[in-house]
């Protein structure tokens, strides 16, 4: 049989464990479709949820007498590590800020991850003030592809 009859395909399953991979030959003309081959493969732990880190520094004692918090948020999705992720910041369980983690990641990117995956902001200067005392700052990263949105990390601070 002459001509080209090969193909390639890459697929990352949403779950770990055993998966059946089958090829169905699509008939052209007379006859029927036929199963060419099936194999069972075992996939190790699949990481589909976003990965990241949250760093919160209390600083900038401004003229109104209140401390602010500087946030460094980093996040990427293993399904497509070249894409910048949407994130949300929560203070004491309430959404207060967020955006796209697309700023220069400096030295944060884990091995093999390229691109810009950082989000930097001040909390306490965006139209609201943080009160004195303890607060919990959390980061939620929105998933792309298989997987789920993920609460990346929460950090306790005291102003």
C-alpha positions in Angstrom: 0.0 0.0 0.0 1.6 3.2 -1.1 1.1 6.7 0.3 1.2 8.1 3.8 -0.8 6.3 6.5 0.7 7.3 9.8 -0.5 9.9 12.3 0.5 11.2 15.7 -1.5 12.6 18.6 -0.7 13.8 22.1 -3.3 13.7 24.8 -3.1 14.3 28.6 -5.9 12.6 30.4 -7.7 14.4 33.2 -7.2 11.6 35.6 -4.4 9.2 36.6 -4.8 5.4 36.4 -5.5 3.0 33.5 -6.8 4.3 30.2 -7.7 2.5 27.0 -6.3 4.1 23.9 -7.9 2.8 20.6 -7.6 3.6 16.9 -10.7 3.4 14.7 -10.1 3.2 11.0 -12.6 5.4 9.1 -13.7 3.6 5.9 -13.9 5.6 2.7 -16.0 4.0 0.0 -17.5 0.5 0.4 -17.1 -1.4 3.6 -17.3 -0.5 7.3 -15.1 1.3 9.9 -12.9 -1.1 11.8 -10.9 -1.0 15.0 -7.2 -1.1 14.1 -5.7 -1.5 17.6 -6.3 -0.9 21.3 -3.8 -0.6 24.1 -4.2 0.0 27.9 -1.8 2.6 29.3 -1.2 3.6 32.9 -0.8 7.2 33.6 0.9 8.4 36.8 -0.3 11.3 38.9 -1.8 13.9 36.6 -1.4 17.5 37.7 -4.2 19.5 36.0 -4.9 22.2 38.6 -3.1 25.5 38.7 0.2 25.8 40.7 1.5 28.9 42.4 2.7 30.8 45.4 1.6 33.8 47.3 3.9 36.2 49.2 2.5 39.1 51.2 4.7 41.8 52.8 3.4 44.4 55.2 5.0 47.7 54.4 4.4 51.3 53.3 3.2 53.1 56.4 1.4 55.9 54.5 0.2 59.3 55.6 -3.2 58.1 56.7 -1.7 56.0 59.5 -2.5 52.6 58.0 -0.2 49.9 56.9 -0.7 48.4 53.4 0.3 44.9 52.2 2.3 44.3 49.0 1.3 41.1 47.3 3.4 38.9 45.0 1.2 36.3 43.4 2.6 33.6 41.0 0.5 31.0 39.1 0.6 28.8 36.0 -1.5 25.9 34.8 0.4 22.6 33.9 -2.2 22.1 31.0 -0.7 25.1 29.2 2.2 26.7 31.1 2.7 29.3 28.4 -0.6 30.9 29.2 -1.1 33.6 31.9 -3.8 32.8 34.4 -6.5 34.9 35.9 -6.3 35.1 39.7 -8.4 36.6 42.5 -7.1 37.9 45.8 -9.3 37.6 48.9 -8.9 39.3 52.3 -10.7 37.7 55.2 -12.7 35.6 52.7 -13.9 38.6 50.6 -12.7 39.2 47.0 -10.8 42.5 46.9 -8.5 42.4 43.9 -7.3 40.3 41.0 -6.3 40.2 37.4 -4.1 38.3 35.1 -0.8 36.9 36.3 1.2 38.2 33.3 3.9 40.3 34.8 7.6 39.3 34.8 8.0 36.4 37.1 11.7 37.2 37.9 13.3 34.1 39.3 10.1 32.3 40.4 9.4 30.1 37.4 9.9 26.4 38.3 12.1 24.3 36.1 10.7 23.9 32.6 8.1 26.7 33.0 8.6 29.7 30.8 6.7 33.0 30.3 5.4 35.6 32.7 3.2 34.3 35.5 3.3 37.1 38.2 0.8 39.6 39.6 1.9 42.4 41.8 -0.3 44.8 43.7 -0.8 46.8 46.9 -3.7 45.9 49.2 -5.0 48.8 51.1 -4.5 51.4 48.4 -7.1 50.4 45.8 -10.1 52.3 47.1 -10.3 50.6 50.5 -8.2 50.4 53.6 -7.2 47.4 55.7 -7.9 47.8 59.3 -5.3 47.2 62.0 -5.1 43.7 63.3 -4.9 40.2 61.8 -6.0 39.4 58.3 -5.9 36.4 56.0 -4.9 37.0 52.4 -5.7 34.2 49.9 -5.1 33.7 46.2 -7.4 31.7 43.9 -6.1 30.7 40.4 -8.5 30.0 37.6 -7.9 26.8 35.8 -7.6 26.3 32.0 -8.3 23.0 30.4 -8.7 19.8 32.5 -8.7 20.3 36.2 -10.3 22.8 38.6 -9.9 26.4 39.9 -7.6 26.2 42.9 -7.1 28.1 46.2 -3.3 28.3 45.9 -2.4 29.6 49.3 -3.5 31.7 52.2 -1.1 33.9 54.2 -1.9 35.4 57.7 -0.7 39.0 58.3 -1.0 41.5 61.1 -1.2 45.2 60.4 
